Amino acid sequence: MTKTAADLLSLDYPAEFTPGARSAVTTCLRIDPAEKVTLITDLVTEPIAAALAAQLAERGCPWNVFVLEDLAPRPLIDMPAAVLEDMETSQVSIFAVQVQTNELHSRMQMTDVVNRRHMRHAHMVNITAEIMCQGMRADFNLVDRLSQKVLDRVRKAARIRATTAAGTDITAEMNPGYKWFKTSGIISPEKWGNLPGGECFTSPGEVNGRFVVDGVVGDWLCARYGLLGATPLTIEIAGNRIVSCTSANKQLEADFWAYTHTDENSDRVGEFAIGTNLGVERVIGNILQDEKFPGIHIAFGNPYGEHTGAPWRSGTHIDVVGLGFNIWLESDAGQEQIMREGRFLIAA
């Protein structure tokens, strides 16, 4: 055990974190005592990392922890070499960090190792005490059963239409050559997942229509702007790319436009997803949990092509979440509505 690990185990943390930490280590990651784990955290998130560390120690597995500020200035330009080197000998990794502006590149360096080595990886970006006591307390076995039922249906869909009372009306044409995945919180070597988990996602063939973001936007904009119910962002999409975006909050509008025009594919719909975490009852202004809220979220930028099969790439990825969805799946067998006003019509 490294000195850093010993220090982390000596930290006090709220007892309320224990159920979520235990769920992460035992239910979601199913860490075996013989497996080595790389735990990555930062100074702000140390109490949550301490709860996770206590569970790792209880499992009796070998593990190393890295506090990012001890290794490099923030915001990170690159993921510190010591972290990447340690991951090369681990079967499992946990990333519990409050991200800063323009750090996506460093996270992609980390997930490149995860993907290449087929590690089980828990991505707990911007995890908070509130999430540890809400989304991380979900029954992930129940979430997994619902996610599988959604997955079985969407894999057969040629087209998905979604509407909301706020004005969203989008149609997503599916590409049969692209794969659907579920990240229900039960993490496998096939696909690393966010914790808390609870979504089915793919890269769409083409999305057209209007998406009204009355929930939250992702990446660093989430912390800056929080809940958008009072100042929603309306995005017009044609041919899978952003045509325009408007909001009463002009700074949000400008920041979102700039983010989604970073590179040639930053404005392209890279992800189409359905949130399935029944333990998440409302959006809280944190994309890590809010994108698991039952409904539709899409993301512009990187399509996770190493998993979905989409042949293009972007150096950015930003999710947008709406509320109160109606969702219809269209296939050769006909049309099926799977959600009405934000409630699943499928029994878990």
Protein Blocks (a to p, Z undefined) as FASTA:
>chain_A
ZZklmmmmmpccdfklmmmmmmmmmmmnopafkbccdddddfklmmmmmmmmmmmmmnop
acddddfklmoccddfbdcfklmmmmmmccbdcddddddehilmmmmmmmmmmmmnopac
dddehiafklmmmmmmpcfklmmmmmmmmmmmmmmpcbdcdddfklpacdddddfkbccd
ddehpacfkbgcdddehidddddfbdcdjdddfkbcehjllmmnmpaklmccddddeehi
afbdcdfblmlmmmmmmmmmmbmmlmpcfbdcddfbfkbmbdehiaklmmmpgcdddded
jehlmlnopabdcfbdcddddehiacddddfkbccdfbeghiafbdZZ
